[in-house]
Each structure stands twice: as structure tokens, then as C-alpha cells.
């Protein structure tokens, strides 16, 4: 009889523990779901601050279009260095061609060593 009582007490304690774990898991899922949008907002704010910093650094120098073209081509080098096999084609390819022409004119003006 005593063994049965202890068995029942053990089962009840186990059920209570599982219930508390379930509530904890549920709260954890809620916290994660609440945190995801906040993390996305903070990441977007960080990118906006980075863009503003770059813009604020470049604007006072009043760069000519060839400098801007070179800066636009810089990320393409990163794509070329990656193992990714996808090709990125801009929606407006005229801007890319203009940047390539500006780069070519800059490179033609550089004296060869």
C-alpha cells in the first residue's frame, strides 16, 4: 500500500514538472516570436546608420561620376570572389554599362608602369 502511495506521489510530481516545463517552453516560444521583429528592426536601423555614415563621408568631397562608378563596381568584385555560381544582373543594366564605361575611361587615363 505504501509503495502504491509513493508511486502515485511520484506520478503527480512528474506531471506537475512536465506542466511547468510546458509552460516554460510556451513562454520561450512567445519571447522568441516577440524578439524576431525587434531584431529585424534593429538590423534595419543599423544598415540605415551605416548608409548614412557612408553618404555623410562621401558627400562633402563632391565626387565625380567616375568615382561613384568605381564604388558601384566594388561589390561586384566580392561576388566574383565568392563560390556562389549565380550571376547577378541589375534590373537597369544601362547604369552598369555606364559604370563600366566610366571605369574604362579612368583606367585608360592611368599611365602604365
PyMOL commands that set and color helices and strands:
alter all, ss='L'
color gray80, all
select helices_A, chain A and resi 2-59+65-81+93-109
alter helices_A, ss='H'
color red, helices_A
deselect
rebuild
show_as cartoon
